[in-house]
């Protein structure tokens, strides 16, 4: 787990590493099998896992699923916020053009 800026949430949040995200994905899938109307109850296991792991009180299960280090790119050389994807060539936060060497 690492604190990074989330461009969707527009704030710094705990991002899960590969292993943590794999566990969260299993709990997310389990939430769809729970027959309750309330989303908080359906995804309680996932929300509790994330909250216990990170100390961050997340209430939206979908947000947890995009808080993954594997889904964002490296930090921008100019502003320090992560690129939106590994292949992004432009920083959405500051407009910096990334120099990718292939």
Phi and psi restraints in degrees (value plus and minus 20) as a CYANA .aco file:
   2 UNK   PHI    -168.7  -128.7
   2 UNK   PSI     120.8   160.8
   3 UNK   PHI    -100.7   -60.7
   3 UNK   PSI     103.6   143.6
   4 UNK   PHI    -160.7  -120.7
   4 UNK   PSI     140.7   180.7
   5 UNK   PHI     -96.2   -56.2
   5 UNK   PSI     111.8   151.8
   6 UNK   PHI    -124.6   -84.6
   6 UNK   PSI      99.5   139.5
   7 UNK   PHI     -90.3   -50.3
   7 UNK   PSI     -44.3    -4.3
   8 UNK   PHI     -94.8   -54.8
   8 UNK   PSI     -63.8   -23.8
   9 UNK   PHI    -104.9   -64.9
   9 UNK   PSI     -36.7     3.3
  10 UNK   PHI      38.2    78.2
  10 UNK   PSI      23.2    63.2
  11 UNK   PHI    -182.7  -142.7
  11 UNK   PSI     145.1   185.1
  12 UNK   PHI     -96.8   -56.8
  12 UNK   PSI     110.0   150.0
  13 UNK   PHI    -158.6  -118.6
  13 UNK   PSI     140.4   180.4
  14 UNK   PHI     -91.8   -51.8
  14 UNK   PSI     103.2   143.2
  15 UNK   PHI    -122.1   -82.1
  15 UNK   PSI     114.9   154.9
  16 UNK   PHI    -102.8   -62.8
  16 UNK   PSI     124.6   164.6
  17 UNK   PHI    -101.0   -61.0
  17 UNK   PSI    -198.5  -158.5
  18 UNK   PHI     -78.6   -38.6
  18 UNK   PSI     -66.9   -26.9
  19 UNK   PHI     -87.9   -47.9
  19 UNK   PSI     -64.2   -24.2
  20 UNK   PHI     -83.5   -43.5
  20 UNK   PSI     -60.0   -20.0
  21 UNK   PHI     -88.1   -48.1
  21 UNK   PSI     -53.7   -13.7
  22 UNK   PHI     -82.5   -42.5
  22 UNK   PSI     -62.6   -22.6
  23 UNK   PHI     -85.0   -45.0
  23 UNK   PSI     -64.2   -24.2
  24 UNK   PHI     -80.9   -40.9
  24 UNK   PSI     -58.0   -18.0
  25 UNK   PHI     -83.6   -43.6
  25 UNK   PSI     -59.8   -19.8
  26 UNK   PHI     -84.7   -44.7
  26 UNK   PSI     -64.5   -24.5
  27 UNK   PHI     -86.8   -46.8
  27 UNK   PSI     -54.6   -14.6
  28 UNK   PHI     -84.0   -44.0
  28 UNK   PSI     -65.5   -25.5
  29 UNK   PHI     -83.1   -43.1
  29 UNK   PSI     -59.1   -19.1
  30 UNK   PHI     -81.1   -41.1
  30 UNK   PSI     -54.7   -14.7
  31 UNK   PHI     -80.9   -40.9
  31 UNK   PSI     -48.7    -8.7
  32 UNK   PHI     -95.3   -55.3
  32 UNK   PSI     -35.1     4.9
  33 UNK   PHI    -113.9   -73.9
  33 UNK   PSI     -28.3    11.7
  34 UNK   PHI    -102.8   -62.8
  34 UNK   PSI     108.0   148.0
  35 UNK   PHI    -114.1   -74.1
  35 UNK   PSI      51.5    91.5
  36 UNK   PHI    -155.2  -115.2
  36 UNK   PSI     126.2   166.2
  37 UNK   PHI     -94.1   -54.1
  37 UNK   PSI     -57.9   -17.9
  38 UNK   PHI     -93.4   -53.4
  38 UNK   PSI     100.6   140.6
  39 UNK   PHI     -80.8   -40.8
  39 UNK   PSI     -54.9   -14.9
  40 UNK   PHI     -82.2   -42.2
  40 UNK   PSI     -57.5   -17.5
  41 UNK   PHI     -96.2   -56.2
  41 UNK   PSI     -60.7   -20.7
  42 UNK   PHI     -81.9   -41.9
  42 UNK   PSI     -58.5   -18.5
  43 UNK   PHI    -128.8   -88.8
  43 UNK   PSI       4.9    44.9
  44 UNK   PHI     -76.3   -36.3
  44 UNK   PSI     -64.3   -24.3
  45 UNK   PHI     -79.4   -39.4
  45 UNK   PSI     -64.5   -24.5
  46 UNK   PHI     -85.4   -45.4
  46 UNK   PSI     -68.1   -28.1
  47 UNK   PHI     -81.1   -41.1
  47 UNK   PSI     -63.2   -23.2
  48 UNK   PHI     -84.3   -44.3
  48 UNK   PSI     -62.5   -22.5
  49 UNK   PHI     -78.5   -38.5
  49 UNK   PSI     -70.8   -30.8
  50 UNK   PHI     -83.9   -43.9
  50 UNK   PSI     -65.1   -25.1
  51 UNK   PHI     -84.8   -44.8
  51 UNK   PSI     -61.6   -21.6
  52 UNK   PHI     -87.1   -47.1
  52 UNK   PSI     -60.2   -20.2
  53 UNK   PHI     -89.9   -49.9
  53 UNK   PSI     -61.9   -21.9
  54 UNK   PHI    -124.7   -84.7
  54 UNK   PSI     -43.1    -3.1
  55 UNK   PHI      58.0    98.0
  55 UNK   PSI     -14.7    25.3
  56 UNK   PHI    -118.5   -78.5
  56 UNK   PSI     105.1   145.1
  57 UNK   PHI    -103.5   -63.5
  57 UNK   PSI      61.7   101.7
  58 UNK   PHI    -105.9   -65.9
  58 UNK   PSI     118.8   158.8
  59 UNK   PHI    -136.5   -96.5
  59 UNK   PSI     -25.0    15.0
  60 UNK   PHI    -133.4   -93.4
  60 UNK   PSI      89.3   129.3
  61 UNK   PHI     -77.2   -37.2
  61 UNK   PSI     -58.5   -18.5
  62 UNK   PHI     -83.8   -43.8
  62 UNK   PSI     -53.7   -13.7
  63 UNK   PHI     -83.9   -43.9
  63 UNK   PSI     -60.3   -20.3
  64 UNK   PHI     -78.9   -38.9
  64 UNK   PSI     -58.3   -18.3
  65 UNK   PHI     -90.6   -50.6
  65 UNK   PSI     -40.8    -0.8
  66 UNK   PHI    -121.5   -81.5
  66 UNK   PSI     -15.7    24.3
  67 UNK   PHI    -113.1   -73.1
  67 UNK   PSI      46.2    86.2
  68 UNK   PHI    -147.1  -107.1
  68 UNK   PSI     109.2   149.2
  69 UNK   PHI     -80.0   -40.0
  69 UNK   PSI     -48.9    -8.9
  70 UNK   PHI     -91.6   -51.6
  70 UNK   PSI     -34.6     5.4
  71 UNK   PHI    -117.7   -77.7
  71 UNK   PSI     -27.7    12.3
  72 UNK   PHI    -132.5   -92.5
  72 UNK   PSI     145.5   185.5
  73 UNK   PHI    -113.5   -73.5
  73 UNK   PSI    -193.0  -153.0
  74 UNK   PHI     -90.1   -50.1
  74 UNK   PSI     148.7   188.7
  75 UNK   PHI     -90.3   -50.3
  75 UNK   PSI     122.9   162.9
  76 UNK   PHI     -85.0   -45.0
  76 UNK   PSI     118.0   158.0
  77 UNK   PHI     -87.7   -47.7
  77 UNK   PSI     -43.4    -3.4
  78 UNK   PHI    -113.4   -73.4
  78 UNK   PSI     -72.4   -32.4
  79 UNK   PHI    -126.4   -86.4
  79 UNK   PSI     -35.9     4.1
  80 UNK   PHI      67.8   107.8
  80 UNK   PSI     -27.7    12.3
  81 UNK   PHI    -102.0   -62.0
  81 UNK   PSI     129.1   169.1
  82 UNK   PHI     -91.0   -51.0
  82 UNK   PSI     126.6   166.6
  83 UNK   PHI     -85.1   -45.1
  83 UNK   PSI     132.9   172.9
  84 UNK   PHI     -86.3   -46.3
  84 UNK   PSI     -50.0   -10.0
  85 UNK   PHI    -161.3  -121.3
  85 UNK   PSI     149.6   189.6
  86 UNK   PHI     -84.4   -44.4
  86 UNK   PSI     -50.1   -10.1
  87 UNK   PHI    -115.7   -75.7
  87 UNK   PSI     -23.1    16.9
  88 UNK   PHI     -78.0   -38.0
  88 UNK   PSI     116.5   156.5
  89 UNK   PHI    -127.5   -87.5
  89 UNK   PSI     -28.2    11.8
  90 UNK   PHI    -152.3  -112.3
  90 UNK   PSI     110.9   150.9
  91 UNK   PHI     -96.5   -56.5
  91 UNK   PSI     102.2   142.2
  92 UNK   PHI     -90.9   -50.9
  92 UNK   PSI     -40.6    -0.6
  93 UNK   PHI    -101.2   -61.2
  93 UNK   PSI     -65.0   -25.0
  94 UNK   PHI    -141.8  -101.8
  94 UNK   PSI     -28.5    11.5
  95 UNK   PHI      65.2   105.2
  95 UNK   PSI     -14.9    25.1
  96 UNK   PHI     -80.8   -40.8
  96 UNK   PSI     115.2   155.2
  97 UNK   PHI    -111.2   -71.2
  97 UNK   PSI      99.3   139.3
  98 UNK   PHI     -97.8   -57.8
  98 UNK   PSI     117.8   157.8
  99 UNK   PHI    -117.8   -77.8
  99 UNK   PSI      86.9   126.9
 100 UNK   PHI    -120.4   -80.4
 100 UNK   PSI     102.6   142.6
 101 UNK   PHI    -119.5   -79.5
 101 UNK   PSI     106.1   146.1
